[in-house]
């Protein structure tokens, strides 16, 4: 039975993961012998996970001033040692996405934490999220769509990002609420499971002193009715990535307005599918094309 973990890569996969053009990779192979691909019976190159790691390491060292000719003479141990030194330096933040991708492809949890801690030494968690995690997740989405990575890779890195969001939420949840004019209820619709964006918004709501009720993924409308009876001035917040479909969105919003909301409540819609919603909108429904726009409204 297959483990579901991708063990071999085409040169196009390497291009997608590293950002280095395929013809450049071939030049590095020929001139400097930096990679030694295997070949199929039809003479097509393919690479293993160690080759991918080496390519990302070579790119990192080259961008930090090491010449390719010098890199080619390094042992695997020396190359990895130099990479870890660079990643541990503050200046390595601009290469963090590559480092996180390398951690993802090799299921290297220590490298993830080392890269994250280096970023956090000079940035706030909010800056790390927007400057690194958001573009990283966007790249991961594209890599998954092109079958460059497997669900196992995506789940590994997503879990670690969720873990960091939860850790930061826990630090501020013990604080007293300082703002009482609104209560935020955060949820994903039934069958929607992509929760990283909503989890981060929960962090911002809590950081801004509001009461936040986080219900999480796959919540049917009827499960929200109890909140309606307990609180006034509720702001419902959802993050739509996959469901409802674009064709189902108008009916979903209409039903939400009729069945869940009252005259004191609002529904804030974030996520990729929010951009597919067009006016007119039901009363109290607000659309945010970027999560930062909603944060500015807190």
C-alpha positions as CSV (number, residue, x, y, z in Angstrom):
1,X,0.0,0.0,0.0
2,X,1.3,3.5,-0.9
3,X,2.1,5.8,2.0
4,X,0.8,8.8,0.1
5,X,4.1,10.5,0.5
6,X,5.8,11.7,-2.7
7,X,9.3,10.2,-3.0
8,X,10.3,11.2,-6.5
9,X,10.1,14.5,-8.4
10,X,10.3,15.6,-12.0
11,X,12.5,18.6,-13.0
12,X,9.2,20.6,-13.3
13,X,8.4,19.7,-9.6
14,X,11.9,21.0,-8.6
15,X,11.2,24.2,-10.6
16,X,7.9,24.7,-8.8
17,X,9.3,24.1,-5.4
18,X,12.5,26.0,-5.7
19,X,11.7,28.8,-8.1
20,X,14.7,27.9,-10.1
21,X,14.0,27.4,-13.8
22,X,14.4,23.9,-15.2
23,X,17.1,25.0,-17.7
24,X,19.1,26.5,-14.8
25,X,18.9,23.3,-12.9
26,X,20.2,21.4,-15.9
27,X,23.2,23.9,-16.1
28,X,24.0,23.4,-12.4
29,X,23.9,19.6,-13.0
30,X,26.2,19.8,-16.1
31,X,28.7,22.4,-15.0
32,X,28.9,21.8,-11.3
33,X,27.6,18.2,-10.8
34,X,25.4,19.6,-8.0
35,X,22.6,17.1,-8.7
36,X,22.7,13.5,-10.1
37,X,19.2,12.6,-11.3
38,X,18.2,9.1,-12.0
39,X,16.5,8.4,-15.3
40,X,13.5,6.3,-16.4
41,X,13.8,3.7,-19.2
42,X,12.7,6.5,-21.6
43,X,15.5,8.7,-20.4
44,X,13.4,11.2,-18.4
45,X,15.1,12.7,-15.4
46,X,13.6,12.1,-11.9
47,X,14.9,13.2,-8.5
48,X,14.5,12.0,-4.9
49,X,13.8,13.9,-1.7
50,X,17.5,14.3,-1.0
51,X,18.0,16.0,-4.4
52,X,15.2,18.4,-3.6
53,X,16.7,19.3,-0.2
54,X,20.2,19.7,-1.8
55,X,18.8,22.1,-4.5
56,X,17.0,24.2,-1.9
57,X,20.2,24.3,0.2
58,X,22.3,25.2,-2.8
59,X,19.9,28.1,-3.6
60,X,20.1,29.4,-0.1
61,X,23.9,29.3,0.0
62,X,24.1,30.9,-3.4
63,X,21.8,33.7,-2.4
64,X,24.1,34.3,0.6
65,X,27.2,34.8,-1.5
66,X,28.6,31.3,-1.9
67,X,29.8,30.6,-5.4
68,X,28.4,27.5,-7.1
69,X,31.9,26.2,-7.7
70,X,32.6,26.4,-4.0
71,X,29.3,24.9,-3.0
72,X,30.0,21.9,-5.3
73,X,33.0,21.0,-3.2
74,X,31.1,20.9,0.1
75,X,30.2,17.6,1.8
76,X,26.5,17.0,2.6
77,X,27.2,17.5,6.3
78,X,29.1,20.8,5.8
79,X,26.4,22.1,3.4
80,X,23.7,21.4,5.9
81,X,25.7,23.0,8.7
82,X,26.1,26.2,6.8
83,X,22.4,26.3,5.9
84,X,21.4,25.9,9.5
85,X,23.7,28.7,10.5
86,X,22.1,31.0,7.9
87,X,18.6,30.0,8.9
88,X,19.4,30.8,12.5
89,X,20.5,34.4,11.6
90,X,18.0,37.2,11.6
91,X,18.8,38.1,8.0
92,X,17.4,34.7,7.0
93,X,13.8,35.9,7.3
94,X,13.7,36.7,3.6
95,X,14.5,33.0,2.9
96,X,12.0,31.6,5.4
97,X,9.5,30.5,2.9
98,X,12.1,28.3,1.2
99,X,13.2,27.0,4.5
100,X,9.6,26.1,5.5
101,X,9.1,24.4,2.2
102,X,12.3,22.4,2.8
103,X,11.0,21.4,6.2
104,X,7.6,20.4,4.7
105,X,9.1,18.2,2.0
106,X,11.4,16.4,4.5
107,X,8.9,16.4,7.3
108,X,11.6,18.2,9.3
109,X,9.9,19.6,12.4
110,X,13.1,20.9,14.1
111,X,13.8,23.0,10.9
112,X,10.3,24.4,11.0
113,X,10.7,25.5,14.6
114,X,14.2,26.9,14.1
115,X,13.0,29.0,11.1
116,X,10.0,30.2,13.0
117,X,12.0,31.1,16.1
118,X,14.5,33.1,14.0
119,X,11.6,35.1,12.5
120,X,10.0,35.7,15.8
121,X,13.2,37.1,17.3
122,X,12.7,40.3,15.3
123,X,9.0,40.2,14.2
124,X,5.6,40.1,15.8
125,X,3.5,37.0,15.3
126,X,1.1,39.1,13.1
127,X,4.0,40.1,10.9
128,X,5.2,36.5,10.6
129,X,1.7,35.4,9.7
130,X,1.1,38.0,7.0
131,X,4.6,38.2,5.6
132,X,5.5,34.5,5.6
133,X,2.7,32.1,6.5
134,X,0.1,33.7,4.1
135,X,2.4,33.6,1.0
136,X,3.6,30.1,2.1
137,X,0.1,28.8,2.3
138,X,-0.7,30.3,-1.1
139,X,2.4,28.6,-2.6
140,X,1.4,25.3,-1.0
141,X,-2.1,25.6,-2.6
142,X,-0.5,25.9,-6.0
143,X,2.0,23.1,-5.4
144,X,-0.9,20.8,-4.3
145,X,-2.9,21.7,-7.4
146,X,0.0,20.8,-9.7
147,X,0.5,17.5,-7.8
148,X,4.0,18.7,-6.8
149,X,3.2,17.9,-3.2
150,X,0.9,15.3,-1.6
151,X,-1.8,15.8,1.1
152,X,0.7,14.4,3.6
153,X,3.0,17.4,3.0
154,X,0.1,19.9,3.2
155,X,-1.3,18.4,6.4
156,X,2.2,18.4,8.1
157,X,2.9,22.1,7.5
158,X,-0.7,23.2,8.1
159,X,-0.7,21.4,11.5
160,X,2.5,23.2,12.6
161,X,1.1,26.6,11.5
162,X,-2.2,25.9,13.4
163,X,-0.1,25.0,16.4
164,X,1.6,28.4,16.4
165,X,-1.7,30.2,16.0
166,X,-3.2,28.3,18.9
167,X,-0.2,28.9,21.1
168,X,-0.5,32.7,20.5
169,X,-4.2,32.6,21.2
170,X,-3.7,30.8,24.5
171,X,-1.3,33.5,25.7
172,X,-4.0,36.2,25.4
173,X,-7.2,34.2,26.2
174,X,-6.6,34.6,29.9
175,X,-6.9,38.4,29.7
176,X,-10.1,40.1,30.6
177,X,-12.3,41.4,27.8
178,X,-11.9,45.1,27.5
179,X,-14.5,45.7,24.7
180,X,-18.1,44.6,25.2
181,X,-20.0,46.4,22.3
182,X,-19.8,43.2,20.1
183,X,-19.5,39.5,20.5
184,X,-17.7,37.6,17.7
185,X,-18.8,34.1,16.7
186,X,-16.4,32.4,14.3
187,X,-17.4,29.3,12.3
188,X,-17.0,27.5,9.0
189,X,-20.0,26.3,7.0
190,X,-20.9,22.6,6.8
191,X,-18.2,20.6,4.9
192,X,-15.7,23.5,5.0
193,X,-12.5,22.4,6.7
194,X,-9.9,25.0,5.8
195,X,-9.6,26.7,9.1
196,X,-6.2,28.5,9.2
197,X,-7.5,31.9,8.2
198,X,-10.4,31.7,10.6
199,X,-8.1,30.6,13.4
200,X,-5.8,33.6,12.8
201,X,-8.8,36.0,12.8
202,X,-9.8,34.5,16.2
203,X,-6.3,35.6,17.4
204,X,-6.9,39.2,16.2
205,X,-10.4,39.4,17.7
206,X,-9.0,38.2,21.1
207,X,-6.0,40.5,20.9
208,X,-8.3,43.4,20.3
209,X,-10.1,42.7,23.6
210,X,-13.4,41.3,22.3
211,X,-15.2,38.1,23.4
212,X,-14.7,35.5,20.8
213,X,-16.7,32.3,20.5
214,X,-14.8,29.9,18.2
215,X,-17.0,27.1,16.8
216,X,-14.5,25.9,14.1
217,X,-15.1,23.8,11.0
218,X,-18.2,22.3,9.4
219,X,-20.9,24.1,11.4
220,X,-24.5,23.7,10.1
221,X,-26.8,26.8,10.3
222,X,-29.1,25.2,13.0
223,X,-26.1,24.9,15.3
224,X,-25.8,28.7,15.4
225,X,-29.3,29.4,16.6
226,X,-28.4,29.0,20.3
227,X,-26.0,31.9,20.1
228,X,-28.7,34.0,18.7
229,X,-30.7,33.6,21.9
230,X,-27.8,34.3,24.3
231,X,-26.1,37.4,22.9
232,X,-27.0,40.7,21.3
233,X,-24.8,42.6,18.8
234,X,-23.3,39.4,17.4
235,X,-20.8,39.5,14.5
236,X,-20.7,36.2,12.8
237,X,-17.5,35.6,11.0
238,X,-16.9,32.9,8.4
239,X,-14.1,32.0,6.0
240,X,-15.1,30.5,2.7
241,X,-12.5,28.5,0.7
242,X,-14.4,25.6,-0.9
243,X,-18.0,25.6,0.1
244,X,-20.7,26.8,-0.5
245,X,-20.1,26.8,-4.3
246,X,-20.3,30.1,-6.1
247,X,-23.8,29.1,-7.4
248,X,-25.0,28.2,-3.9
249,X,-23.6,31.4,-2.2
250,X,-26.6,33.7,-2.7
251,X,-29.0,31.2,-1.3
252,X,-26.7,30.4,1.6
253,X,-26.4,34.1,2.6
254,X,-30.2,34.6,2.3
255,X,-30.9,31.6,4.5
256,X,-28.3,32.8,7.0
257,X,-30.0,36.2,7.2
258,X,-33.4,34.7,7.7
259,X,-32.6,31.9,10.0
260,X,-29.7,33.1,12.1
261,X,-29.4,36.9,12.2
262,X,-31.5,39.5,13.9
263,X,-31.5,43.3,13.6
264,X,-28.5,43.7,15.9
265,X,-26.2,41.2,14.2
266,X,-23.8,41.1,11.2
267,X,-22.2,38.4,9.1
268,X,-18.6,39.0,7.9
269,X,-17.5,36.8,5.0
270,X,-13.8,36.3,4.4
271,X,-11.8,33.9,2.2
272,X,-11.3,33.1,-1.4
273,X,-15.0,32.6,-2.2
274,X,-15.8,36.0,-0.7
275,X,-14.5,37.5,-3.9
276,X,-17.2,35.7,-5.9
277,X,-20.0,37.3,-4.1
278,X,-21.7,40.2,-5.9
279,X,-24.3,42.7,-4.7
280,X,-27.0,43.0,-3.7
281,X,-26.2,41.6,-0.3
282,X,-28.7,40.7,2.4
283,X,-29.0,43.2,5.2
284,X,-26.1,43.0,7.6
285,X,-23.8,41.0,5.4
286,X,-20.3,42.4,4.7
287,X,-17.7,41.0,2.3
288,X,-13.9,41.3,2.9
289,X,-11.6,40.4,0.1
290,X,-8.6,40.3,2.4
291,X,-8.4,39.3,6.0
292,X,-6.5,42.5,6.8
293,X,-9.5,44.5,5.8
294,X,-11.6,42.8,8.4
295,X,-8.9,43.2,11.0
296,X,-9.0,47.0,10.4
297,X,-12.7,47.0,11.3
298,X,-12.0,45.6,14.8
